[in-house]
Amino acid sequence: MKGLIGIRKLLSIEPYPPIQEIIDLKIVPELLNLLDNAPNEFKFEAVWSLTNLASGTEEQANTILIYGGVQKIYNLLD
C-alpha cells in the first residue's frame, strides 16, 4: 500500500508530475490490475493515480486506453 500511495503522490507533484516516467516503468497495467481484485483502499489509490496519468498529454492518456482501462474503470461504477 505504501508504494501505491507513493505513486499517487508522485503523480500529484505540481506543476510537472512524472507521468511519462511512470508510464515508462510499465506501472499502468499494474494499476489497472488492482481494479479487478484488490481491496477498495487499493482501488481508490489506483484510480486516483490513473486520473492523474490521464491529465497528461493525449498520448499519455491513451496509455490507459491501450491497456483497457476505460472498461475497468467503468466496471467500478457498476
N, C-alpha and C positions, 0 to 999 in steps of 0.2 A: 504494500500500500504506500509506503514512503516513496518508493521510486515513481509510482504513478502520480502522487501529489507533486513530486519534483518536476516531472514532465509538464504537468499542468502549470506550475509556477513559472517554469522556463518559457512556456508559450504565452505567458501573461506579461512578460517584460516589455515595457514601453520605452521608446517608440518602435523598436525593431526586434520583435521576438525571433528566435532562431528556428523559424518554420522550416526552411529548406534543410537545415541540419538534422532536424527530427525526421523529416521525410527520407533523407539520405541514409539514416540509420535503420530504415525499414521498420519503424515503430508503428506506423499507421495500421498495418494488418494486425498487429498485436492489440492495439487499442480496440479495433473492431471485433476481434475475437472475444474480448471482455464483455461485449454487449450481448453475447449469446448465453454465457453460462457463468457469470460471476455474481457475487453479492451486489446488492443495489448500490452500496457505497463505492464499489469499484466502477460500476456502470456510470454513476454520476461523474466521477473524475474523468473517465474515458470520454464521455460525451462532451464534457467541458473542454477537454483537450482538443477533441475533433472540431468543436466550434471555433476554437482559436486557430486551428490549422486552416479552416475554411475562410478565415478572414485575410488570408494571404492573397497572392496573385491568383489569377484564373487557373493557371497551370497547377499551382499548389493545391487549390481547392479541388481540382479534378482528380487528384490522387485519391481522395475519399471515394469518388465515384468509381474509379478504376477497380478498387477493392470491394465494391458492392456495399459501400457504407450507407447509401440512402435507404435501401431496403432494411438494413439492420436498425437504423435509427427509427424508421417508420414502424417497425415491429415493436419497438419500445413504447410507442404511443398507443398501441392497441390495448 
